[in-house]
Amino acid sequence: MEQIELVGLDKSVSRLVHGSTGLMGADDAAAFAVLEAAVDAGINAFDTAAVYALGDDSMDAMLGRWIRDRGGCDDLVVIAKGAHPAPPDWHLPRVTPAAVAQDIDLTRTRMGIDRLDLWLFHRDDPSVEVGSLVEAVTAAVDRGHIGAWGVSNWSVARIGAATEYAAEHGLRAPVCNSAHYSLAAQLDSPWDDVVTLTGEAHADDRAWHLHNPVRVLAWSALAGGFLSERVSQQDLETGTEPHLADTARCYFNEENWQRRERAAEVGRRMGLSLSQVALAWVFAADFRPMAIASSVTPEEVRENVAAADARLSKADLAQVDGRRSVI
């Protein structure tokens, strides 16, 4: 498993990050088996968020129980997110300096650890002056509560403004941007206030990341299941399941379907599944993103790691993208 360096972290980070949402509702024995399989396969980074919860249990707390069970997290990279709207008002913005400290402390308490390696703003609120947010996360770094910080679903312009403010005032700059990136372009946002880097309309944003040190952490690389053999065209057209109705709304058009079919053809030739080709395509981007992938079984962990380690040639990428091959 390829690993990369992030400024502010004292350990390298696997480019494939294990997401926690797939383990919601699983009992500890099943969840721990998946998490240990991830470590055994070379994944050392694990993603969670303050709002990832089911009933009285949270993914923060579940990861904390696993960490205690295995004797600590010195060899792991914990990636947490906060400042997201929360009950009882899911539409009330919480991107404030106060929410930064509150949610960092909440996750640390739930997990039972002193320090989060990387903490991300889960959403943005452009009406909040960016300098106050940079100051708040820098204070958390200085207190030893987080190692570094980043963002999720921020515009490149907003990230650039935060970077400039940090440089001008001797503060900590963002090191990571978690945004949607997959070979299926978004037709509609799956949730409010999310940001995608996919498609020609966002080529400039991808170019910005190519020339700046803020690393992309891609979410929904499989486009809500659209890029999985488990979802058929008939499933999407009928939309009988609520989550498939959302997948169809966000990703199902002829252009995306043709890219899906071309990716499946490449997979059949290489002995890879459609979802493995889709994940390998993300890792092949010139700005070298990281990617979050949730697994619900140890077998899925190993499939995702094989995909991350797969190498698509220029001809493979041209076929998936529907371009003339470049030799």
N, C-alpha and C positions, 0 to 999 in steps of 0.2 A: 504493500500500500504506500503510495507516494505521500510524503509529508512536506509541509511548507512552514515557513517562519512568519509569525505575526509580531509586529513591534509591540513591546510591552509584555509579551509572554516569555517565560523562561523555559518553555518546552515547545517542541515542534507540534504541528497539528496535522492530523490526517485530512487529506482533501475530501474524503467521504466522511460526512458527519452523520451519526445515527440520530434520527428524530424520535421523539418520545410519543408523539400523538398516536401512533399505531398500537401502543401498549395500553391505551386507556381502557379500563375495565378488566384488564388481565389480572389474574392473581399473581402474587409475588413470585411464586415458583416458576411460572411460565415466563414472566417478564425477566426475571434474573437469568434464565437460561438463554434468552435472546441477547441480553446485554453482554453476557459472558462470551457468547458466540461472536459478537462484534469485536470484543477485545482480542479473542483468539485469532480472528481473521485480519487483524492489523488496524482496526479502527480505534482511535483513542479519544475522539471528540464526541460529545453528547449534548444535544440541543434540548432545551426546555423553555418554558415561559410561565410567568405568574398566572396567566389566565387559562393554562392548560389544566383543566380539572374536570372531574366527573363526580358529582355528588360531594361528599365530604373529603374525598381524596384528591390529591393533586399530583401531577407528574413530578413536580419538585420533590414532594415528600417520598414518592416511590423511588426516584433516583437516589435520594438520601438513604433510604433503607438498604438499597443495593450497595451503596458505597460503604456503609457501616458493615454490611455482611461480608464484603470482600476485604475489609481492613483499611480503607482509606482511598484517596483519589490522587495521590502524588503522581501517578503515571497517567492520569486522565486529564482531559481538557473539558471543563464544564462551561457551556455556553448558555446563558440565560437571557431572557427578554422581559421588559416591563414597560411601564407608562402606557399601557393599553387601556381603553375603556373597560369598565368592570361592572358587575351588578351593584346596585339595582338598575343603573342607567347605562346601557351599552353604547349610547350615543354621546355621552359626556366626555369630552377630551380630557386626558390626564397627562399630557406632555408638559410637565412642570418640574422645576427643581425639587419641589417637595415630594413629588411622586417618584423621582429618581431614588432618593434616599429610602423612601418607604418601601418600594418594590425590591430594591437590592437587599434590604434587611429582611423582608418577607421571605425571599427565596433562600437566603443564607440560613434563616431560622428553620424553614421547612426541611432543608437538606441537612442541617446540622453541621455545616462547614463554615469556616471563617472567611474564605475568599473564593469568589467566582473568577475564573480565569478571564472570561470575556462576557461583557454585559451589553445588550443592544436595546436601544429604543425600539419598541415593537411597532410604533406608529409615529407620525409627525403631526405637528400643529404649526403651520407656517406663521400663525399670528403671534406665536411666542418668540421673543428675541433669542436668536441662536446663541449669543454669548452667555446668557444665563444658564443655558443647558450645558454648554461646554464647561463652564465653571463648576456646575453641580457634579458632573461625572469625573472631572479632574479631582475634586475634593474626595470622591469615593475611592479613586486610585490612591491618593495621598494617605487616606485612612487605612489602606491595605485591604479594603473590602472587595475590590475588583482589580484585575491585572491590567485590563485594557477595555476600551469601549468602542462600540460601533452603532450602526443604525439598521433598521429594517423599514422598507417602504418610505424612504426619503428620496426626493429628487436629487439628481446630480448637482444641480445648482445649490441646493440647501447643504449638501455634503461639502461642496467647495467652500461655501461661506463659513461653515464650522471649522474647516481645515485652516482657512485664512485667519479666523479669529484666534484659534489656538496658537498659530505661529506668531501672531502679533503680540500676544500676551503671555507667551511662555507657558502655555497650558498643553494638555494632552489632546492630540488630534484623533479623529476616528480612524480605525484601522480596518473596518469591515463594513460592507453594505449587503444586507440580505434582501434580495429582490427576486421576483419571479423570473426564471429563465428556463426555457425548454424549446424543443424544436416545433412545438405547437404554439402559434401566436394566440394571444388572448383576444377574444372578440368582445368580451365584457368582463368586468372585474368580479372575481368570486366573492370578495368581501369589500366593504367600504375602505377607501383610502389606501389601496395597495398599489405597488409600482412594479411594472414589468420592464425587462430589458430586451424582450424578444421582438423580432420583426424589423423591417426596414425603417419604420418610424423611430426606432430607438438606436439606430446605428451610431449616432453621435455619442450617446450615453455609453455604449460599449467601448467606443474609441477613447473616451475619457478614462475609463477604467484601465485600458491598455497602457496609458501613459501616466497613471497616478498610482500610488502605493496602496490605495484602499481596495482590499481584496473583496471580490464578490462571493457571497454565500448564497447559492441558488436554492430557492424553495419551489416546490411543486414541479420538479423536473419531469415528472410523468403526467403533468397537466391534469391533475385530479382523476387519474385512472384512464384518461383518454388514450395514453400511450402504453396500454397494457393489453395483453391478449385476453384478459378476463372480461374486457368490455368489448362488445360487438357493435357493428353499425346498427343492427336492429335494436339493441339495448338503448342506444342513444336516441334513435328516432322515436321509439315509443315513450322513453322517459318514465317508465313505470316506478322506478325507485327515485325517491327525492334527491339523493346525492347524484344520481345519473342525470336528472333533469338539470341540475346546476352545471355538471360537466358539459352537457350538450349546449347549454346556453353560453358557456364561456369559450368552448373550443371547437364545436362541431360545425365546420363548413367544408366545402369541397377542397379548398387548398390544403387545409390541415389534414383532411382525410387522405389526400394523395401523398403528402409527406409521410404520413403514418404507414401507408402501403409500401412506399419506397424503403422506409426503414425496416419494415418486416422482410422485404426481399433481401436486403443486405444481411439481416440476421440469419435468414435461412442459409445463405451462402457461407457465413462465418460460423454457424453453429451457435448463434446467440438468440435469445428471445427478443421480441420487440422492445420490451422495457429495458433490457440490457443495452441494446443499440441506442435507445433514447438517452440513457444515462451516459454512455460512452461519448455520444455526440456533445453533451454538455461539457464534459471534461476536455474535449478536443478544441474548445474555443481558444482563440489566441490570447485572451486576457486571463486564462488559466483559473477559472473559478473553482471554488469549493462547491459542494452540493450536499443538501440534506436529503436523506432517504430513510423512511421509516420501514421497519420490518416487523412482522408479527410472528415469525418462526425463525429458528436458526438457519433453516434452508434458505429463506429469503435473504438473510444476512449474507450468506456465502454467494448467492446469485448477484447481489448488489456489488460486493467486493470484486467479483470476477468482471463485472461490467466496468467498474472504475479502473481496473487494470488492463482492460481491453484497449487496443489501439486501432482507431479507424484511419485508413489511408486517405490521401487526398482524393483518390477515386471513389472511395466509400462515401466520403463527405459530400462530394459532388453529386453522387447518385441520390443520397438522401435529400439534398437541397434542390434537386432537379436542375443542376447546372451541367454544362459541358465539362468533362473531366480534364484536369490540368495535369500534364505529365511532367 
